[in-house]
Amino acid sequence: MFLKKAIARINDIFFRSVGLLLFFLLWEAAPRLDWVRPTYMSPPSAVFRAIYLLALRGELSKHFFISLQRVLLGLLVSVVVGISFGLFIGYFKSIERYLDLLFQAFRQMSAFALFPVFILLFGLSELSKTIIIFWASLWPVLLNTSTGVKHVDKVLIQSAKSMGASRSFIFRKIILPAAAPEIFTGIRLGGSYCVMAVVAAEMIGATAGLGYLVMYSQETFNIPEMYAGIVSLAALGLGLNYALHSVEKFFTSWKQAIGAGE
């Protein structure tokens, strides 16, 4: 039984990796066959060699963990603020009526477009970078939380009320678990926006981080290291998404059980 599951798991990983392997083969072939100029596109073999050398010198871990720290801090603040406001707005629908248009307008204001404002207000400090990341990830968390609360099955709430359940019990035991899938969707979206925002934040006034590594390598025309930074950013995004997905599965295990029962 264990062997059967292991083989199935290996097959699943293999088939899911086919597209990525083909992409790397095409990427390797493009500069070597002069489809693109090797000066502008390093093959993966050169990129992974650059990653190895950066790791050997300790530079890659330094840049990686600084970016990870900024991403996690910005995401943490956006999760706390976004879920708090989202639960409040979703629960009290009359308040949402007055704030929805404002929040939708804020959502359309890209963190990248607001760079100059944040820099004017907070300078080139770590605070400005955190606020840029926070702003980028806040809106999917807040609005998905609000939507999740609004779409909780009214029959469940009415049934609990008819049995004398208190408002706090209904909120903790019915509304919060039922809204959890939407909340975690917002958090995972926010996580991907964090990684995009940290790149731009580190390209302005930073002295470390993967975004800084990409920009510095491009300016010094060290193209393999530039692609090494880009690949490392992709790994950061994938790792964060996988971690958030694992947390989501843990907190929404009831949903997995229902799906298996069906």
N, C-alpha and C positions, 0 to 999 in steps of 0.2 A: 504493500500500500504506500509506504514511504517512498520507495523507488519510483513508483508510478507517478506520484505527485511531483517528485524531483524532476523527472523527465518532462512532464507537462510544463513545469515552470521554466526549464531550460528552453523548450520549444517556443514558449510564449515570449521569452526574452529575445530569442533569435529572430523570430518573425517581426517583433516590434523594432528590432535594430536594423533590419534590412535597408530601410529608407536612409537611415543615418550612414550606414556603411557605403551605400551607393553614392551619397553626397560627398563623402570623404574621398572616394575613388575619383569622382569627377573633378573635385577640387585639386587633387594631386596631379591629375592629367592636364588640367587647363594651363598652368604655367609651364609645365615640362614640355608640352607639345606646342607651345607658343600660341595658344588660343588667346591668352592674355599675356601682357608683359610681366615677367617674373619680378621686375622691380617693384610693381604695384601689388602683386598678389603672391605671397609666399605659399609654397605647398605645405600641406599638413605636416610632412616630415620635418621641415624646417621650423614650423610653428611649435611642434611638440619638443623639438630640441631646445628651442628658446624657453619654453616652459620649464624644461628640466634644468637649464642653466640658471634661470631666475630662482627656481626652488633651491638649487644648490647654494646660491649666494644668500638665500634667506630673504630676498626681495619680494618674491611672489607671496609668501605667507604674510609678510608685513602689509602689503597692499590689499590682499584678500581679506584679512581680518579687520582692517580699518573700514573697508567698504561694508563688510558684514555687520560690524558694530553700528555703523550709520543707518543701514537698512533696518536692522532690528529695533533700534531706538525710535526711528520715524514710524515704523509699523506699529510698535507698542503704543505709542501716543495716539496714533490714529485709531487703533482698535478700542482703546479706553474711551476716547472722546466720541468716536463714531457709534459704538454700540450703545453708550449711555444716551446720547441724543436720539439715536434711531429708535430705541425702545420707548423713550418718552414720547416722541412724535407719533410713532405707530400706535401707541396705546391711547393717546389723547388725540383723536382724529380732528377735533375742532381746532387744535393748535396747528396741525399739519396744513390745514386749509390756508392759514396765513403765511406759513413759512415755506411751503413747497416751491413756489415760483422763485423765491430768493435762493434756496438751496440748488435748484436746477440751474439758475444763472451762475452761481459759484462753481458748480460742477463743470460748466463749459469754459471756465477760466483756467487755461492750462498753467501748470506750475512753471513751465518753461517761459511762457509769456510774462509771468509775474516775477521772474528772476530779478529784473532791475529794481522792482519795488522792495523785494526782500533784502537785496544788497544795500539799498539806500537806508532801509530801516535798521538792519542788523549787521551791516558790514559783511566782511568776508570770513566771519567767525564760524565755528562749528554750529552755533545756534541757527544761522541762516541756512546752512545745509540741512539741518534737521527739520526746519520749518518747510523747506522746499519738498523734502521727502514726505513729510506729514501731510502737506496740502495735496500732493499727488495721490496719496493712498486713502485719504479721509473719505472722499465722496462715495466710492463704491461700498465701503463698509457701512457708512451712515444710511445711505439710501436702500441698500439691500436689507439691512436690519429693519428699517421702517416698513419695507414691503413685506418682509417675512411676518412681522407682527400683525399687519393688516389682513393678511391672507390666512390666518389661523381659522380653522373650521369653527364656525359659530355654534354648531351643534354641541361640540365638546365643552365650550364655555357655558352654554345654557344648561347642559346636563350637570356640570359641576355646581353651578349656582342652585339648581333645583335640589341638590343634595346637601345644601347648606355650606358649601365651600367658601372660605373667605377670599377676598380679592388678592391677598398676598399668596395664598395657596394656588389660586388659579394662575397667577402670574408665574410663579416658580415651577409649578408642576405641569402646566398645560401650555401656556403661551411661549415661555422660553424654550422648552424642548421642541415644540412644533416649529418655531421660527429658526431653530439652530441650523438646518441645512442652508437656508437663505443667508444667514449671518456668515457662515463659513465660506459660502461662495463669494461674498463681499470681501472677506479677509484674504482669500486666495487671489482675487483680482487686485486688491490693494497691495499684496506682496509683489505681484508682477510689476505694478506701477512704481513701487519703491525702487526696484532694481533699475528701471528705466530712469527714474529721477536721480538716483545716486550718481549715475554716469555723468549727467549734465552738471550736477552740483559739484562734482570733483574736477570738472574741467575748468572751473572758475575759482581761482584763488586757493586751490588745494596744493599740498606738497606731498600727499600720499593718497593711496586708494587706487582701485582698478581703473576708474575713469581718468585719474591723473596719469597713470601708466600708459594708457592708450593715447592720450593727448601728447604727452612728453615724447613717446616713441615716434609718433607721427611727425612732430616738430624736428626731431633729431634724425629722421628718416631711417629709423631702426624698424623696418617693416615687420620682420618676424616677431619682435617683441610686441608690436602693436596688435598683431593678430593673436598673440598669446594672451594679451589683456582681454581681448574680445571673447576668446574661448573661455577664459576664466570667469568672465561676467555671465556667460551662458551657463556655465557650471554652477555658479552662485544662484542664478534664477531657478534652475532645475532642482537644485538641492533644497532651496527654500520652499518651492512648490510641493515637493515630495514630503517635506517635514510638515507643512500645513495640512496636506492631504491625510497624513497619518494621524494628526491631532483631530481632524474632522471625523475620521472613521472611529476614533476612540469615543468622541462625545456624541456621535449619532449612530451608535451600534444598534439601537432599536430600529433604525431605518433599514439597516442591513438585514436584521432578523425578519422584518416584515417582507422585504424583497425575497429572501430565501424561502419564506413560507408560501409565497405566491407561486 
